[in-house]
Each structure stands twice: as C-alpha cells, then as structure tokens.
C-alpha cells in the first residue's frame, strides 16, 4: 500500500504572490498582503489536492509496503528520487536510491529496481521525491495558475470557484 505524499521540504516560493493577487483583485492598498499570502498558499494547496500535482518544486515523502506499490506514483510531476530506503530481512535500513530508476514520462511516473526480483524481501520502504513543475511561477502551466487565482478570488469574495474546466487536463489519474 502506498501512503499519501507528505511534504518534507516545502516550496521556496508560491506561484502567485500577494502583489499579483492584489492586482488581480484590483485592490489599491497592500494592507491585506499578509491575508493575500495566506489565501494564495491555501489556493495552491487546493489546486494540488484537486489535481494530485505539486506545482512548485518541493520534496515529498511516500511510504510503501512493497516495491510493486511504487510502479505507479500518486504524486506528480516527479523530477527526481532524492532518497529511497527500505528495511531488509535483517531489520537494517538500506539506502538504495542509486539502484532504482524513474519509469514512465510526464505525469505517469513510477519507480522500478534495476535488477529484476531484487530485493527479494523488503518492508518500510520510504521514498523522498523532488516534485513540481519547477522553482518559479513561470514553470507552472497557465491554467493551473489561473485556477489558483480563481480559488483565491472565491476565498476573498466568499464565493465558491469552479476550477474544473481549468484543471481537467492536469488531473493525476490513479
């Protein structure tokens, strides 16, 4: 069984800044910038939860019971494997990140061992993945940035936002 991704290194920046959100909402003063920063971050998290994608580069940890659980990852886009450890039959944790590889492309990534049938028995598999479209807002697809703005406007105006048309082509299908 694969666990949900847990953020261990958050994004260094948000795809939408308070200044951009202030301009989008046509606000004349920066008096609400702290609130706008919170709204922008929460809106990014909503888009990530809705799509299964991580937008800005960050590191997440997933855990699995078996290596076959890693054949299809539930988080995307995966840039690289930062670490992969497992507890062997002797009860010792081993780091084998160099012995596995990412498979698939785009939003359909998985992890496979380079040697078939190895390791024969493993438990407590933990994988740290670097995920996201990139480190800057420009790396995030325009429709996903627009979805963040739409949710943020809805939060600010206390009205629900329908982002489905914006995210339909970016949803990670498990």
NUMIPA-446284 format. One line per field, with one value per residue (C-alpha): residue number from 0; residue in three letters; x, y, z. Coordinates in steps of 0.02 Angstrom, whole numbers, plus 50000, padded with zeros to 5 digits. Layout:
n = c(NUM,...) .
res = c(Ala,...) .
u = c(X,...) .
v = c(Y,...) .
w = c(Z,...) .
This chain:
n = c(0,1,2,3,4,5,6,7,8,9,10,11,12,13,14,15,16,17,18,19,20,21,22,23,24,25,26,27,28,29,30,31,32,33,34,35,36,37,38,39,40,41,42,43,44,45,46,47,48,49,50,51,52,53,54,55,56,57,58,59,60,61,62,63,64,65,66,67,68,69,70,71,72,73,74,75,76,77,78,79,80,81,82,83,84,85,86,87,88,89,90,91,92,93,94,95,96,97,98,99,100,101,102,103,104,105,106,107,108,109,110,111,112,113,114,115,116,117,118,119,120,121,122,123,124,125,126,127,128,129,130,131,132,133,134,135,136,137,138,139,140,141,142,143,144,145,146,147,148,149,150,151,152,153,154,155,156,157,158,159,160,161,162,163,164,165,166,167,168,169,170,171,172,173) .
res = c(Unk,Unk,Unk,Unk,Unk,Unk,Unk,Unk,Unk,Unk,Unk,Unk,Unk,Unk,Unk,Unk,Unk,Unk,Unk,Unk,Unk,Unk,Unk,Unk,Unk,Unk,Unk,Unk,Unk,Unk,Unk,Unk,Unk,Unk,Unk,Unk,Unk,Unk,Unk,Unk,Unk,Unk,Unk,Unk,Unk,Unk,Unk,Unk,Unk,Unk,Unk,Unk,Unk,Unk,Unk,Unk,Unk,Unk,Unk,Unk,Unk,Unk,Unk,Unk,Unk,Unk,Unk,Unk,Unk,Unk,Unk,Unk,Unk,Unk,Unk,Unk,Unk,Unk,Unk,Unk,Unk,Unk,Unk,Unk,Unk,Unk,Unk,Unk,Unk,Unk,Unk,Unk,Unk,Unk,Unk,Unk,Unk,Unk,Unk,Unk,Unk,Unk,Unk,Unk,Unk,Unk,Unk,Unk,Unk,Unk,Unk,Unk,Unk,Unk,Unk,Unk,Unk,Unk,Unk,Unk,Unk,Unk,Unk,Unk,Unk,Unk,Unk,Unk,Unk,Unk,Unk,Unk,Unk,Unk,Unk,Unk,Unk,Unk,Unk,Unk,Unk,Unk,Unk,Unk,Unk,Unk,Unk,Unk,Unk,Unk,Unk,Unk,Unk,Unk,Unk,Unk,Unk,Unk,Unk,Unk,Unk,Unk,Unk,Unk,Unk,Unk,Unk,Unk,Unk,Unk,Unk,Unk,Unk,Unk) .
u = c(50000,50064,50039,49991,50136,50192,50287,50457,50535,50401,50408,50530,50403,50221,50164,50055,50125,50024,50064,49996,49843,49816,49822,49705,49580,49602,49650,49734,49825,49945,49860,49793,49954,49976,49799,49829,49988,49887,49748,49874,49959,49793,49731,49889,49860,49680,49738,49869,49739,49614,49739,49862,50002,50131,50152,50315,50472,50464,50516,50388,50398,50294,50298,50257,50237,50313,50416,50271,50174,50297,50259,50134,50159,50014,50108,50174,50267,50418,50585,50699,50720,50810,50818,50747,50770,50696,50710,50787,50751,50884,50794,50927,50880,50968,50980,50962,50917,51060,50988,50816,50756,50606,50498,50365,50354,50260,50131,50140,50295,50341,50495,50574,50725,50861,50879,50726,50672,50784,50769,50678,50601,50578,50471,50455,50502,50521,50548,50591,50544,50581,50418,50340,50342,50490,50552,50464,50287,50328,50357,50177,50055,49946,49782,49842,49899,49728,49645,49742,49680,49501,49504,49588,49453,49321,49402,49419,49240,49170,49102,49140,49250,49226,49403,49358,49372,49545,49615,49527,49679,49800,49717,49827,49728,49774) .
v = c(50000,50173,50316,50492,50609,50711,50873,50870,51020,51147,51257,51402,51518,51524,51526,51678,51822,51938,52079,51984,51932,52112,52169,52028,52077,52261,52313,52483,52454,52325,52324,52149,52073,51951,51886,51879,51775,51651,51646,51617,51474,51394,51410,51325,51184,51168,51152,51024,50924,50931,50877,50767,50875,50978,51144,51220,51117,51034,50870,50743,50576,50424,50254,50085,49908,49829,49884,49841,49982,50105,50055,50199,50352,50454,50619,50713,50784,50690,50771,50650,50524,50608,50452,50278,50167,50002,49888,49723,49550,49578,49735,49854,50009,50017,50165,50103,50262,50227,50055,50115,50222,50326,50246,50322,50501,50660,50636,50445,50405,50255,50180,50016,49922,49898,49713,49602,49515,49620,49650,49488,49545,49723,49821,50001,50073,50262,50370,50554,50630,50801,50851,51001,51088,51197,51326,51479,51531,51533,51344,51311,51288,51443,51351,51294,51471,51533,51402,51471,51647,51584,51496,51647,51764,51645,51643,51832,51862,51714,51632,51457,51441,51311,51265,51101,51173,51239,51080,50941,50908,50912,50793,50647,50489,50350) .
w = c(50000,49953,50076,50026,49992,50142,50112,50196,50105,50058,49904,49919,49838,49789,49608,49648,49750,49860,49739,49589,49686,49744,49562,49509,49643,49598,49773,49792,49956,50023,50194,50162,50094,50239,50213,50025,50053,50157,50028,49887,49981,50029,49850,49785,49909,49847,49667,49719,49817,49673,49539,49636,49566,49657,49569,49633,49666,49837,49917,49974,50063,50020,50102,50030,50091,49936,49786,49670,49757,49677,49498,49485,49595,49662,49655,49504,49413,49482,49445,49536,49676,49821,49932,49943,50094,50147,50297,50243,50314,50449,50509,50442,50341,50173,50054,49876,49780,49660,49619,49562,49419,49370,49237,49128,49071,49107,49243,49232,49333,49434,49516,49466,49530,49401,49445,49421,49580,49691,49835,49874,50039,50099,50218,50273,50105,50113,49960,49955,49788,49715,49631,49545,49377,49426,49550,49478,49440,49254,49262,49318,49173,49144,49176,49347,49392,49334,49445,49594,49553,49535,49704,49784,49716,49783,49954,49956,49900,49999,49840,49776,49623,49486,49432,49345,49167,49211,49289,49192,49081,49227,49348,49400,49370,49491) .
